[in-house]
Amino acid sequence: MKQPEASLAIQVLPQSVTGDETIRIVDKVIAYIQSTGLVSFVGPFETTIEGDFDRLMDIAKECQRICIREGSPGLLTYMKMAYNPAGGVWSIEKKTSGHHV
């Protein structure tokens, strides 16, 4: 299997909303990420996605737009990315396979 070109960890924190409303908005973002068909992993603080660099950047932009459309007037977003177009990056599976409970 070909290594992914990039891996993106993204956390969105809607602003000026609280409690269940925060969860509702974040859940919309996660559902969108999962609908892309890319390999993803949902963790307690962030969701990691792997694939083509440009596609991941488009997904990151849409995550921002979803939060705003869903009622958050602003948001904080934290992203980490590994990018290696020539050799690929380690997959989510490779990075986590030894740690499944």
C-alpha positions, 0 to 999 in steps of 0.5 A: 500500500502506498504511503500517504503524502500527508497527514493532518491532525485538526482540532476545532474549538468553536467560540462563544458557544458552550456545552452541548452546542460545542459538541454538536458543532464539532460532531458536524465537523467530524461527520464531514471529515468521515464523509470524505472517504479518506482514512481518518482517526477520531481521538479525544482532542483531534481528528487525524486524516491522511491523503493528498496535501491539497485535498487535506488543505481543502478539508481543513478550510471546509472544517472552518466554514462548517463551524461558522455555518453551524452558528459559531461566530468564530473559532480556534483551530489547531493543526499539525501536519506531516508532509512529504510529497517525495516519500510519503509519511507514516500512516495512521495505522503504522503510528497507532497499531501498537497501541490499540486497547 
